[in-house]
Amino acid sequence: MKPDTSTPEVVETTFYVRFAETDAMGVVHHAAYIVWMEEGRSVWGRAQGTPYNDFIATGFYLALVEVKARYTVPARYGQRVTVRTWLEKFGSRGMTFAYEIINPDDGAVHLTGTTRHICVTREGRPARFPEAWLARLEAAK
């Protein structure tokens, strides 16, 4: 799943595993990876000039409709992790992000995955992306 040179821009963010994200053995709980994917999307959006808070201000949201995650090597308390995020595809009503979470010190891959989102109104109804956001996403592709 690792991106190659023909893929869109990959944005990375690196941080240390926090104790609260682990179990009694110091192993990262599976749910923490989903939160890290969200952080990856946030960093990706800011890097593209499309921060999510600006999108919300237009009256729309991105509803998460699917998460796929393949866990390979467990991450542990105190180690660094890097979340690599890129836009895999998008259309007029939805988008899919892809992720790779690695140990930047030894290259071990902890997780590969995707999340799929649809654009919804404040009332929760599916909607098309506003035209200005479609243009921004096209430029980021």
C-alpha positions as CSV (number, residue, x, y, z in Angstrom):
1,M,0.0,0.0,0.0
2,K,3.0,2.3,0.3
3,P,2.6,5.2,-2.1
4,D,4.9,5.4,-5.2
5,T,5.9,8.4,-7.3
6,S,2.6,8.4,-9.2
7,T,0.5,8.9,-6.1
8,P,-0.7,12.3,-4.8
9,E,1.3,14.2,-2.2
10,V,2.0,12.2,1.0
11,V,1.9,14.2,4.2
12,E,3.6,13.0,7.3
13,T,3.3,13.7,11.0
14,T,5.5,12.2,13.7
15,F,4.9,12.0,17.5
16,Y,5.6,9.8,20.5
17,V,3.1,7.1,21.6
18,R,1.4,8.3,24.8
19,F,0.9,6.1,27.8
20,A,-2.9,6.6,27.7
21,E,-2.9,5.0,24.2
22,T,-1.6,1.7,25.5
23,D,-2.7,-1.3,27.5
24,A,-1.1,-2.8,30.6
25,M,1.7,-4.3,28.5
26,G,2.6,-0.9,26.9
27,V,1.2,-2.0,23.5
28,V,-0.9,0.5,21.6
29,H,-4.6,-0.2,21.7
30,H,-6.2,-0.8,18.3
31,A,-8.5,2.2,18.6
32,A,-5.6,4.6,19.0
33,Y,-4.6,3.9,15.4
34,I,-8.0,5.2,14.2
35,V,-7.4,8.5,16.2
36,W,-4.0,8.7,14.6
37,M,-5.6,8.3,11.1
38,E,-7.8,11.3,12.0
39,E,-4.8,13.3,13.0
40,G,-3.2,12.3,9.7
41,R,-6.2,13.7,7.8
42,S,-6.1,16.9,9.8
43,V,-2.4,17.5,9.0
44,W,-3.0,16.5,5.4
45,G,-5.8,19.1,5.1
46,R,-3.8,21.9,6.6
47,A,-0.9,21.1,4.3
48,Q,-3.2,21.3,1.3
49,G,-4.7,24.6,2.4
50,T,-8.0,22.8,3.1
51,P,-8.3,22.7,6.9
52,Y,-11.4,20.8,8.2
53,N,-12.5,23.7,10.4
54,D,-12.8,25.9,7.2
55,F,-14.9,23.1,5.6
56,I,-17.2,23.0,8.6
57,A,-17.7,26.7,8.4
58,T,-19.3,26.3,5.0
59,G,-22.0,24.2,6.5
60,F,-20.8,20.7,5.6
61,Y,-19.1,17.8,7.3
62,L,-17.2,14.7,6.3
63,A,-19.0,11.7,7.7
64,L,-16.8,8.6,8.2
65,V,-18.6,5.7,6.5
66,E,-15.8,3.0,6.4
67,V,-12.6,2.2,8.1
68,K,-10.2,-0.5,6.9
69,A,-7.1,-1.3,9.0
70,R,-4.5,-3.9,8.7
71,Y,-2.4,-4.2,11.9
72,T,1.0,-5.7,11.4
73,V,3.6,-4.9,14.1
74,P,2.4,-3.4,17.4
75,A,3.6,0.0,18.4
76,R,4.6,0.5,22.0
77,Y,4.7,3.2,24.7
78,G,7.4,5.8,24.3
79,Q,8.4,5.0,20.7
80,R,7.9,7.5,17.8
81,V,5.3,6.8,15.1
82,T,4.9,8.5,11.8
83,V,1.5,8.7,10.1
84,R,1.7,9.0,6.3
85,T,-1.6,10.2,4.8
86,W,-2.6,10.8,1.2
87,L,-5.8,11.3,-0.8
88,E,-6.4,8.0,-2.6
89,K,-9.5,9.1,-4.5
90,F,-12.4,11.6,-4.4
91,G,-15.6,12.3,-6.2
92,S,-18.4,14.9,-6.1
93,R,-19.8,13.4,-2.9
94,G,-17.0,11.6,-1.2
95,M,-13.3,10.8,-0.7
96,T,-11.0,8.1,0.5
97,F,-7.8,8.6,2.4
98,A,-5.0,6.1,2.7
99,Y,-2.6,5.7,5.5
100,E,0.6,4.0,6.6
101,I,1.7,4.2,10.2
102,I,5.4,3.4,10.7
103,N,8.2,3.5,13.2
104,P,10.4,6.2,11.7
105,D,13.5,4.8,13.5
106,D,13.5,1.3,12.0
107,G,10.9,1.5,9.2
108,A,8.6,-1.1,10.7
109,V,5.0,-0.8,9.4
110,H,2.4,-0.8,12.2
111,L,-0.7,-0.3,10.1
112,T,-1.9,0.2,6.6
113,G,-5.5,1.4,6.0
114,T,-8.1,3.6,4.4
115,T,-11.0,5.7,5.5
116,R,-14.0,6.6,3.3
117,H,-16.0,9.8,3.9
118,I,-19.1,11.3,2.4
119,C,-20.0,15.0,2.4
120,V,-23.1,15.7,4.4
121,T,-25.1,18.8,5.4
122,R,-25.5,20.0,9.0
123,E,-28.7,18.0,9.0
124,G,-26.7,14.8,8.1
125,R,-28.0,14.5,4.5
126,P,-25.6,13.4,1.7
127,A,-24.5,16.3,-0.5
128,R,-22.1,17.3,-3.2
129,F,-18.9,19.0,-2.2
130,P,-19.2,22.8,-2.7
131,E,-17.6,23.7,-6.0
132,A,-14.8,25.7,-4.4
133,W,-13.8,22.6,-2.3
134,L,-13.9,20.3,-5.4
135,A,-11.4,22.6,-7.1
136,R,-9.2,22.6,-4.0
137,L,-9.3,18.8,-3.8
138,E,-8.6,18.5,-7.5
139,A,-5.5,20.7,-7.0
140,A,-4.4,18.5,-4.1
141,K,-4.8,15.3,-6.1
